[in-house]
């Protein structure tokens, strides 16, 4: 696997819903990696007039909050219950997220000194065929019962969301490194530390 942007090594972090990707991304950041989460990119995209207009045209103004911005919980529910809604939303967002991510990689790689490691969290990395955009892909997974409990606890439909994702065992088989996140935070952080040691470039920032 190889990234299309020169600079520090860039890892793609992925895993099924409820696997603990956000916790892993935070652990990478705490260990000096420059990190980017897809959620923060999407959050910014919903502020763009073109994206906001496309969303309201497709799903109606009921997906907006009281201030006229996108309510992501309402939008997610509308996308799942609307025929073709998820495909529309993915087609709208994925190319823009990709452009934003590549721009971020170039900007961060140009810093002096550059960070030793970049990590991009991409929930649907395998599903949309992005393996070759990264120097390596790392997967955080967990048993289905554990992931289901986490997802239900935050009020989301586990079956509807996980059903659109590559099976966990396939993700693990295709990854360069993988971790089963069913233990303690300290164990997850120790794994992240080992990944940083394996991939981070000597010297640089962080």
SVG drawing of the C-alpha trace seen along z (x, -y; Angstrom):
<svg xmlns="http://www.w3.org/2000/svg" viewBox="-39 -30 54 43">
<polyline fill="none" stroke="black" stroke-width="0.4" points="0.0,0.0 1.3,-3.5 0.0,-7.0 -0.3,-9.4 1.0,-12.3 4.8,-12.5 5.8,-13.2 5.5,-11.4 4.0,-7.9 0.2,-8.1 -1.9,-5.4 -5.5,-4.7 -7.4,-3.8 -10.6,-1.9 -12.9,0.7 -16.6,1.5 -19.1,-0.6 -18.6,-0.5 -15.1,0.9 -13.4,-2.1 -11.8,-4.0 -12.3,-7.3 -10.5,-6.1 -7.6,-4.8 -7.4,-8.0 -7.1,-10.0 -4.4,-7.6 -2.4,-8.2 -2.8,-12.0 -1.6,-11.8 1.5,-10.0 2.5,-12.8 0.8,-11.7 -1.1,-14.3 -4.6,-13.0 -7.7,-13.6 -11.2,-12.1 -13.8,-11.7 -16.4,-13.1 -14.7,-16.4 -14.4,-16.7 -18.0,-15.9 -19.0,-18.4 -17.2,-21.1 -18.8,-20.0 -22.3,-20.4 -21.5,-24.1 -20.9,-24.5 -23.9,-26.1 -23.7,-23.7 -23.8,-20.6 -26.5,-22.1 -28.7,-22.8 -28.2,-19.3 -29.1,-17.7 -32.3,-19.8 -33.3,-19.3 -33.1,-15.6 -34.4,-15.1 -36.3,-18.2 -35.8,-20.9 -36.8,-18.4 -33.1,-17.3 -32.0,-20.8 -31.6,-22.0 -33.2,-25.2 -30.4,-27.3 -30.7,-26.0 -27.7,-23.7 -27.7,-20.0 -28.8,-17.8 -26.7,-14.7 -28.9,-12.4 -32.0,-13.5 -30.1,-13.3 -28.9,-9.8 -32.3,-8.6 -33.8,-10.2 -31.0,-8.7 -31.7,-5.2 -35.4,-5.3 -35.4,-7.0 -35.0,-4.8 -31.5,-5.4 -30.9,-8.0 -27.6,-6.5 -26.2,-6.1 -27.1,-9.7 -25.4,-11.0 -22.3,-8.9 -22.1,-10.1 -22.4,-13.7 -19.8,-13.4 -17.2,-10.8 -15.5,-12.7 -15.4,-15.9 -14.1,-14.1 -11.3,-12.6 -10.3,-15.9 -10.2,-17.4 -8.1,-14.6 -5.6,-14.8 -5.4,-18.6 -4.8,-18.0 -2.0,-15.5 -0.2,-18.0 -0.6,-20.8 0.7,-18.8 3.5,-17.2 4.7,-20.7 5.2,-21.7 8.7,-22.2 9.5,-20.0 6.8,-17.6 5.2,-15.2 6.6,-11.7 3.3,-10.1 -0.1,-10.9 -3.2,-8.9 -6.6,-9.4 -9.7,-7.7 -11.8,-6.4 -14.8,-4.3 -15.6,-3.0 -12.0,-2.7 -12.3,0.8 -15.9,0.3 -14.9,-2.5 -11.5,-1.1 -9.1,-3.5 -6.3,-1.0 -3.8,-2.4 -4.1,-5.9 -2.2,-5.0 1.2,-3.6 -0.5,-1.1 -4.0,-0.3 -4.7,0.4 -7.9,1.9 -9.6,1.7 -12.2,4.4 -14.2,6.0 -16.6,8.9 -20.0,8.3 -21.7,8.4 -19.4,5.7 -19.8,3.5 -23.6,3.9 -23.7,2.9 -21.7,-0.2 -23.8,-1.3 -27.1,-0.7 -26.0,-2.6 -25.5,-5.7 -29.0,-5.3 -28.0,-4.0 -29.3,-1.0 -26.4,1.5 -27.9,3.9 -28.7,1.2 -25.3,-0.4 -23.1,2.7 -24.9,4.4 -23.4,2.0 -19.8,2.6 -17.2,5.2 -17.2,8.1 -14.8,7.6 -12.8,10.8 -12.2,9.6 -11.0,6.2 -8.6,7.9 -7.3,10.1 -6.7,7.1 -5.1,4.9 -1.4,4.4 -2.0,4.3 -5.2,5.1 -6.3,4.9 -9.3,6.6 -10.6,3.8 -12.4,5.7 -10.1,5.0 -9.0,1.9 -8.1,-1.6 -4.5,-0.9 -4.3,2.2 -5.6,0.2 -3.0,-2.5 -0.2,0.0 -1.1,1.4 -1.2,-2.2 2.2,-2.7 3.5,0.3 2.0,-0.8 3.6,-4.3 7.0,-2.6 6.6,-0.5 5.6,-3.2 6.6,-6.6 9.5,-8.3 12.5,-9.0 12.9,-12.7 10.4,-15.3 7.7,-16.8 5.8,-14.9"/>
</svg>
